Amino acid sequence: MSFPLRCPLRQLVLALSLGAVAGLTPAQDLPTAEDALETSAVEAPSEGMPPASGPASSASAPAPGEPVAPDEWKAWNGRYFRLDETGDVQCYSEDGEHCSLNRPNPALARPIRCAKRQAHPLRHIIPEIENIYGYEQSDHWCNNAYANLFATWTNYQPLGYPVVLSTNPRGDVMCKSFDATTCLAPGEHGPLAPKQLKPVVCGRAMAQWTGFSGYVDPDHWCSSPELVRRIKAPQGDTMHVSSGGKLLSKKYQLTLPGWDAREQPTWIVRFTMPHPDRSGIRLDAQGKLMSWTPEQHYHSPSFSRPPGGYDRHASIEMTGEQRPMLIDDFATNAASRVPVLSRKGRGQLALRIDDPGRVRFFQGDGWHRKGLMRLDLDGDGRLLPLYYRVRWPESKTMTLTITTSLWAPDGSQRLSMSDLRRAPLPELHDILLTRKRPPRRSR
């Protein structure tokens, strides 16, 4: 993925000069083997590396990424790096100004921290330029070392962004790249040896050479929500046949971590429906309602909250050629019918909790991100005024239940054994959990 070069000559010179100077928690099953970080053999220092101080150690150099006792420094590109207790990148230095080629010695260590402002290389030429953090400089060792040694990379293709992303310690989103200019598509990077990552970093670093930060465009990958978990092809319970033989169903149930509405948690179910004329799928999210605050004071509920909190349900359903959407806040169902399947029988159901806790319902044809359509409905299936909504600001636990169903071909027929063997129920492709990205650090 490339970006248009939209910067004046002064910014271009500045960018080139800088390049010559140096709740919800992510699940362990998210990164795939394709996205695993690979490191290359130690190479000569790159242009983005600051000058070294002191002679190189005569001891044999460790393999890239190998911890170096006693402080778990890791070797990369001829220098040594680690993360401090705050997660900030440090390079080993003995004078506090230059990254050293020597093997780390605790008695001599004066590490350089990326979170500390650094003198701008053009400050003596352009006095109005202020000092900036290393993370804010394009092709700086702060980002490059982090990308090669410490970053967790995630394929964002499921959300409709053909890039592999991570976040640097400052909180800026970055994509995999070899030149700090062009993002690599998922599967495009291959083995990294002998190349090394030089990520494209959103924010000030990107603005140096494009003229924009990436965050101002809501459709840009810099503005993507954080993909905290992807559950591929979840395994459901055994199929269940109703007593009258008219309905075949299968249930998928997952217990997930709690959340806070300020994270804007979103649960997206992507599926394929082979027989839309006689099959359906329903998504239910259930958790404890820890507080109950109406949008306006005169809409207070007529019951008291027990100590454990009420159970709160939010449901959407697709069934038959028409797709009803259900809101189940008070144990009553309402429906609004909207057709929402692609020609391939693909669709999406989603729930999102917005700050300060309003439940949002989404459905969409296909699996593309922009296909999701939001519907806020009242008890009669009409668009619901926001002042009638009751906030669901947090939940300590979350249960996600997806129920797929298949009806008999004819209202008077029972499901045959062939139906049971083939079981053409809606098939779950994956479940995506996203949240709003945490704010970037000011330091």
Secondary structure as the mmCIF struct_conf table of DSSP 4:
data_model
#
loop_
_struct_conf.conf_type_id
_struct_conf.id
_struct_conf.beg_label_comp_id
_struct_conf.beg_label_asym_id
_struct_conf.beg_label_seq_id
_struct_conf.end_label_comp_id
_struct_conf.end_label_asym_id
_struct_conf.end_label_seq_id
HELX_RH_AL_P HELX_RH_AL_P1 LEU A 9 GLY A 19
TURN_TY1_P TURN_TY1_P1 ALA A 20 ALA A 20
TURN_TY1_P TURN_TY1_P2 GLN A 28 ASP A 29
BEND BEND1 PRO A 31 PRO A 31
HELX_RH_3T_P HELX_RH_3T_P1 ALA A 33 ASP A 35
BEND BEND2 ALA A 44 ALA A 44
TURN_TY1_P TURN_TY1_P3 GLU A 47 GLY A 48
BEND BEND3 MET A 49 MET A 49
HELX_LH_PP_P HELX_LH_PP_P1 PRO A 50 ALA A 52
STRN STRN1 SER A 53 SER A 53
BEND BEND4 GLY A 54 GLY A 54
HELX_LH_PP_P HELX_LH_PP_P2 PRO A 55 SER A 57
BEND BEND5 SER A 58 ALA A 59
HELX_LH_PP_P HELX_LH_PP_P3 SER A 60 ALA A 63
TURN_TY1_P TURN_TY1_P4 PRO A 64 GLY A 65
STRN STRN2 PRO A 67 VAL A 68
TURN_TY1_P TURN_TY1_P5 ALA A 69 GLU A 72
STRN STRN3 TRP A 73 TRP A 76
TURN_TY1_P TURN_TY1_P6 ASN A 77 GLY A 78
STRN STRN4 ARG A 79 LEU A 83
TURN_TY1_P TURN_TY1_P7 GLU A 85 THR A 86
BEND BEND6 GLY A 87 GLY A 87
STRN STRN5 VAL A 89 CYS A 91
BEND BEND7 GLU A 94 HIS A 98
STRN STRN6 SER A 100 SER A 100
BEND BEND8 LEU A 101 ASN A 102
HELX_LH_PP_P HELX_LH_PP_P4 ARG A 103 PRO A 104
TURN_TY1_P TURN_TY1_P8 PRO A 106 LEU A 108
HELX_LH_PP_P HELX_LH_PP_P5 PRO A 111 PRO A 111
STRN STRN7 ILE A 112 ARG A 113
TURN_TY1_P TURN_TY1_P9 CYS A 114 ALA A 115
BEND BEND9 LYS A 116 LYS A 116
STRN STRN8 GLN A 118 GLN A 118
TURN_TY1_P TURN_TY1_P10 PRO A 121 ILE A 125
BEND BEND10 ILE A 126 ILE A 126
TURN_TY1_P TURN_TY1_P11 PRO A 127 GLU A 128
HELX_LH_PP_P HELX_LH_PP_P6 ILE A 129 ASN A 131
STRN STRN9 ILE A 132 ILE A 132
HELX_RH_3T_P HELX_RH_3T_P2 GLY A 134 GLU A 136
BEND BEND11 GLN A 137 GLN A 137
TURN_TY1_P TURN_TY1_P12 SER A 138 ASP A 139
HELX_RH_AL_P HELX_RH_AL_P2 TRP A 141 LEU A 149
TURN_TY1_P TURN_TY1_P13 PHE A 150 PHE A 150
HELX_LH_PP_P HELX_LH_PP_P7 ALA A 151 TRP A 153
STRN STRN10 THR A 154 ASN A 155
HELX_RH_3T_P HELX_RH_3T_P3 GLN A 157 LEU A 159
TURN_TY1_P TURN_TY1_P14 GLY A 160 GLY A 160
BEND BEND12 VAL A 163 VAL A 163
STRN STRN11 VAL A 164 THR A 167
TURN_TY1_P TURN_TY1_P15 PRO A 169 ARG A 170
BEND BEND13 GLY A 171 GLY A 171
STRN STRN12 VAL A 173 CYS A 175
BEND BEND14 PHE A 178 THR A 182
HELX_LH_PP_P HELX_LH_PP_P8 CYS A 183 ALA A 185
TURN_TY1_P TURN_TY1_P16 PRO A 186 GLU A 188
BEND BEND15 HIS A 189 HIS A 189
TURN_TY1_P TURN_TY1_P17 ALA A 193 PRO A 194
STRN STRN13 VAL A 200 VAL A 201
TURN_TY1_P TURN_TY1_P18 CYS A 202 GLY A 203
HELX_RH_AL_P HELX_RH_AL_P3 ARG A 204 THR A 210
BEND BEND16 GLY A 211 PHE A 212
BEND BEND17 GLY A 214 GLY A 214
TURN_TY1_P TURN_TY1_P19 TYR A 215 VAL A 216
TURN_TY1_P TURN_TY1_P20 PRO A 218 ASP A 219
BEND BEND18 HIS A 220 HIS A 220
HELX_RH_3T_P HELX_RH_3T_P4 TRP A 221 SER A 223
HELX_LH_PP_P HELX_LH_PP_P9 SER A 224 PRO A 225
STRN STRN14 GLU A 226 LYS A 232
BEND BEND19 ALA A 233 ALA A 233
STRN STRN15 HIS A 240 VAL A 241
TURN_TY1_P TURN_TY1_P21 SER A 243 GLY A 244
BEND BEND20 GLY A 245 GLY A 245
STRN STRN16 LEU A 247 ASP A 260
HELX_RH_3T_P HELX_RH_3T_P5 ALA A 261 GLU A 263
STRN STRN17 THR A 266 THR A 272
BEND BEND21 PRO A 274 PRO A 274
TURN_TY1_P TURN_TY1_P22 PRO A 276 ASP A 277
BEND BEND22 ARG A 278 ARG A 278
STRN STRN18 SER A 279 LEU A 289
STRN STRN19 PRO A 294 PRO A 294
BEND BEND23 GLU A 295 GLN A 296
HELX_RH_3T_P HELX_RH_3T_P6 HIS A 297 HIS A 299
BEND BEND24 SER A 302 PHE A 303
HELX_LH_PP_P HELX_LH_PP_P10 SER A 304 PRO A 306
TURN_TY1_P TURN_TY1_P23 PRO A 307 GLY A 308
STRN STRN20 TYR A 310 THR A 319
BEND BEND25 GLY A 320 GLN A 322
STRN STRN21 PRO A 324 PRO A 324
BEND BEND26 ASP A 329 ALA A 331
STRN STRN22 ARG A 337 ARG A 337
TURN_TY1_P TURN_TY1_P24 ARG A 343 LYS A 344
BEND BEND27 GLY A 345 GLY A 345
STRN STRN23 ARG A 346 ASP A 354
TURN_TY1_P TURN_TY1_P25 ASP A 355 GLY A 357
STRN STRN24 ARG A 358 ASP A 365
BEND BEND28 GLY A 366 TRP A 367
HELX_RH_3T_P HELX_RH_3T_P7 ARG A 369 GLY A 371
STRN STRN25 LEU A 372 LEU A 375
STRN STRN26 LEU A 377 LEU A 377
TURN_TY1_P TURN_TY1_P26 GLY A 379 ASP A 380
BEND BEND29 GLY A 381 ARG A 382
STRN STRN27 LEU A 383 LEU A 383
HELX_LH_PP_P HELX_LH_PP_P11 LEU A 384 PRO A 385
HELX_RH_3T_P HELX_RH_3T_P8 LEU A 386 TYR A 388
STRN STRN28 VAL A 390 VAL A 390
STRN STRN29 GLU A 394 TRP A 407
BEND BEND30 PRO A 409 ASP A 410
TURN_TY1_P TURN_TY1_P27 GLY A 411 SER A 412
HELX_LH_PP_P HELX_LH_PP_P12 GLN A 413 SER A 416
HELX_RH_AL_P HELX_RH_AL_P4 MET A 417 ARG A 422
STRN STRN30 GLU A 427 ARG A 435
HELX_LH_PP_P HELX_LH_PP_P13 LYS A 436 ARG A 441
#
